[in-house]
Amino acid sequence: MPELPEVETVRRGLQPVLEGQKLISVVVRRNNLRIPFPKDFAKKLTGKTVIYLTRRAKYLLMHIEGGDVVIVHLGMSGHMTILEKNIPKPGKHDHVDFCTSGNVVVRFCDPRRFGLMTLTTEKKLDTHKLIKDIGPDPLANNFNYIILAAALVGRKTPIKAALLDQRTIAGLGNIYASESLFRSGILPMRLAHSINIVEVEKLTKGIRDVLSEALEAGGSSFSDHVKPDGKLGYFQNNFKVYGKEAEICSVCLKAQIKKIRQSGRSTFYCPVCQT
Ligand SMILES: [Zn+2]
């Protein structure tokens, strides 16, 4: 599933071909993905210019001339591809094409259809039901350990689950939550409220470092995630615990990486490095 670095990679990849470009046509080949497309989705966007692209957690936002905002979520398997010349016929899972005045087609393909596209306006964006409860973005300049500490106060859930909760912190998924906890030396089953301030500071640094490094590497190419230019991200080569069960930890060189289930998701950790 794409996490924050993958969505940010997609946003950066699409910026040069969408920002400032007029949408000559928008082709929608189904009525719905995870949720139905709004009525007149294509009609509302056709002929309008994309002003800029932003991101909230794992939602990609296309800000459109006139005040509309397209909210896009890639779901489990969604990806955007930039097509320039010799545009191939759409395949079975190619659900949306954005055709621009720059003679580019941005094609959204989503085999499992857990993604979504919907519309709101600049005015209603902050109160939109998909957006309103999203917690602070760990890559924002003003994010710091005080903000994270405040979000963990009184939380009696395991820290891993708290990090996956998008109201605590935006955009962290299973992989980067495991990797951040490893880097900060915190066991994933510790209760969130038991993490002391020094540990929260380490965790904040762990989260920011792991996300920035992943971003630098163009995200991780697990499952279907591909950057919009068709190249693969390669951060998965830097995983220290995720998917490494039974391997010897590359930091302490002593323990085997353990894998457990936490609320239905796999968690990986080193029983020596993390306490
Ligand atoms: Zn270790």
Residues whose N, C-alpha, C, O or C-beta is under 5 A from the ligand:
A	BS01	ZN	C249 V251 C252 A255 C270 V272 C273
